[in-house]
Amino acid sequence: MAVAASYADDGRLSPLSTPSATRAVLEAHGIGTKYTLGQNFLVNDDVLKKIIALADVGSADRILEVGPGIGTLTIALLKHAAAVVAVERDPDLPAVLADTLYPWREKFALIEKDALDVTADDIASAMVELGADTGCPDRASSAANETARRAVSPSEDCLSESGCPASAPQGDLQQCLPNKLVSNLPYAVAATVVLDYFQQFPFLESATVMVQKEVADRMAAERGTKNYGAYTVKLGLYAEVAGRFAVGPGNFFPPPRVDSAVIRLNRRTPVTADGVPAAPAVIAAACLMADAAFANRRKTLANSCKTYFSGRGTFALPGGLGKEGAAGAPDDAAAALHFDGAAIAAQLPALLEAAGIDPKRRGETLDQQEFLTLGASLLAQA
Ligand SMILES: C[S@@+](CC[C@H](N)C(=O)[O-])C[C@H]1O[C@@H](n2cnc3c(N)ncnc32)[C@H](O)[C@@H]1O
């Protein structure tokens, strides 16, 4: 812990938030920054403070961080939160993090993986490993481990009404799993990570993430604008924008070639036209209709969807059952619904009519609610 031993109590949120401290860590470990992994490390303590404030990180929060790098933002998070679980794919960085995060090692766990391959099981295991101080069941308890595993991965028998575990383990686990994603994301995968994590990890209540400015613009785009597309619609079915601020290239080492923004998204539960929370299957179907509607954004809804579905063959839609009627992660793969693209293409006029949507409209004129209605119509036709 050569680096951690030299931390001065100088009022900084993170002792690594300067170019010289960052260089010193890299030199101490004989490594450089990797452009291919989007390694632009934060070197401005004020930006860290603004991230912590926007994410509203407090002592009860359990944080999921993607791409901790050398631990600059991680230290700021660890000073405020109950625990941090981070996901990092650079094999050179675990040793660095063991050094820089040494004073907080009891409440930090690392998942050494590509962020796009991380499962809820990986996260549950990491949290259980952290133990009782973080609000999780003790790391020595194999029963607790089993509770966590079952609660995030419903077993086969959970697909029958009688076989589902009682809601209590879910509640226990909810108090243990990360409730906030806070990250300076690798820009190459940032948009995918945010949408995937809202879709796959229902325990995440919010995401406060540094992304390329253009990605933040797509996340926050208003209907009818050029940035409004399938991604905006899909993300909007899971989350709503709760704040953002701009960050220039000079706040990173090395400076990226693009402007950045930190954006906060809060999970939302969309409600169907009947006023009930949309089931996962309806949300998944609405996402599919968004992809179809924007497949060719200059075409009418009817034509864009027809081209999209005609070329798709048969496919499965995740998130089948939705039997609790609530929004959440897609259900088990066994619950997937199967569709034939050509059959949907043929049914499109009826589908659009049932949804009460003019087939001559273009995708960019539809709001999230209308996509939900289209998703429900698609399921009704299945
Ligand atoms: C922009 S840097 C952020 C570093 C640090 N959090 C900070 O703010 O200084 C992005 C980090 O994500 C890591 N990374 C890149 N691609 C990744 C992936 N697919 N999965 C997990 N981590 C990844 C990089 O190695 C790097 O540590």
The ligand as an ORCA input file, in Angstrom:
! r2SCAN-3c Opt
* xyz 0 1
  C     -13.136      6.981    -18.048
  S     -12.200      5.790    -17.121
  C     -12.806      6.143    -15.496
  C     -11.777      5.913    -14.418
  C     -12.121      6.438    -13.037
  N     -13.434      6.015    -12.610
  C     -12.026      7.942    -12.970
  O     -13.068      8.586    -12.965
  O     -10.926      8.460    -12.969
  C     -13.062      4.303    -17.603
  C     -12.659      3.013    -16.871
  O     -13.448      1.948    -17.388
  C     -12.624      0.798    -17.627
  N     -13.271      0.033    -18.696
  C     -13.205      0.231    -20.037
  N     -14.020     -0.612    -20.683
  C     -14.610     -1.386    -19.731
  C     -15.541     -2.450    -19.775
  N     -16.050     -2.869    -20.944
  N     -15.917     -3.016    -18.625
  C     -15.423     -2.597    -17.434
  N     -14.534     -1.591    -17.333
  C     -14.133     -0.985    -18.465
  C     -11.291      1.371    -17.979
  O     -10.234      0.442    -17.804
  C     -11.223      2.573    -17.037
  O     -10.720      2.162    -15.797
*
